[in-house]
Amino acid sequence: MFARTLGLAILLAFSLHAGAQQVSPEVRYKKAAPQVNEAFKRRLLTLHAAKASEKELVNLFGKVVFCGPNLYRILKSQIPDAAQAGKPFKVMVPIKGHEPQQLEGRFYKTPEDVVDFGTTVEGLLSAPIKLRPPTHSEIEYYWAIISFDIEEPLFVAESSHWALLVNGSSDGKIFYVELLPRQTQK
């Protein structure tokens, strides 16, 4: 009986460890309660499933929303008006084997800008997606480009063509969206 119990305990510990997120010790990462993550996941699925009204978009996104540098670069090239909305912010992005690059992201604070950006994100999320926790390398990338501690809820909305890292605030509203570089998605 003891051997069987020990075997089950080892198996349970291994399975819990195998599914656990690996976060480097130098990354300041705060986990949220499971119900907070599940509620945020439902919000993302709501955004994915339906055309939200302006009021719903304002409720889904925070008062200030950040668009990371990779996503902003794409938006700027494909939707030139995106370059005009919001205010710029600069981030230093590490490039493996090279000097870090200074790139521009955007933050949106007016309700109109938040709704416009929210509509863009909603369009990206209209493709078939899978919501999942970020991988170790995705967390490392995010940690490298931000100047604050990482706090859940944090998910990756992944399609066959792209992966968006979506960070929520403590009140469950979306406040940071970034297009992940392909090399982090391994």
ABEGO torsion letter per residue (X at the ends): XAAAAAAAAAAAAAAAAAABBBBBAABBBBBBBAAAAAAAAAAAAAAAABBBBAAAAAAABBABBBBBAAAAAAAAAABAAAAABEBBBBBBBBBBGBBBBBBBBBBBABAAAAAAAAAAAAAAAABBBBBBBBBAAAAAAAAAABABBBBOBBBBBBBAABBBBBBBBAAGBBABBBBBBAAAAX
